[in-house]
Amino acid sequence: MVIAGAPAACTFNWMATAVSSSNNDLAQLTVILYYQGANHQTETYTVMGLARNL
């Protein structure tokens, strides 16, 4: 997977977890982005959402 337009200092991890109480084939998606800024400190951003039919 590639993050479009991401600088070289940007890395990521992702995880998909089935929503067991759902009968709609839902999954909770989590993407965590790590970016090392100009001051060499790592910034972390978390994006979460739901997806069907995984």
C-alpha positions in Angstrom: 0.0 0.0 0.0 1.2 3.5 -0.9 0.1 6.8 0.5 -0.2 9.1 -2.5 2.0 12.2 -2.2 3.5 11.2 1.1 7.0 12.4 1.9 9.8 9.9 2.6 9.6 10.7 6.3 6.0 9.3 6.5 5.3 5.7 7.4 2.1 3.9 8.5 0.6 0.8 10.0 -3.0 -0.4 9.5 -5.4 -2.9 11.0 -8.8 -4.3 10.1 -10.9 -5.8 12.9 -14.3 -7.6 12.2 -17.3 -6.2 14.0 -18.6 -9.4 15.5 -22.0 -8.0 16.5 -22.8 -7.1 12.9 -24.4 -9.2 10.2 -23.4 -6.8 7.5 -19.8 -7.9 7.1 -18.5 -4.7 8.7 -14.9 -4.2 9.8 -13.3 -1.4 11.8 -10.3 0.0 10.0 -7.5 1.8 11.8 -4.6 3.5 10.0 -1.8 5.1 12.1 0.5 7.6 10.3 3.9 8.5 11.6 5.6 11.6 10.3 9.0 12.8 11.3 8.9 16.6 11.0 11.8 19.1 10.4 12.5 19.2 14.2 13.0 15.4 14.1 10.1 14.8 16.4 7.6 12.1 15.3 4.0 13.2 14.9 1.3 10.5 15.0 -2.1 10.7 13.4 -4.8 8.0 13.7 -7.7 7.6 11.2 -10.5 5.2 11.9 -13.6 4.2 9.9 -15.9 1.3 8.9 -15.8 -0.8 5.7 -18.1 -3.4 4.3 -17.5 -6.7 2.6 -13.9 -7.4 3.6 
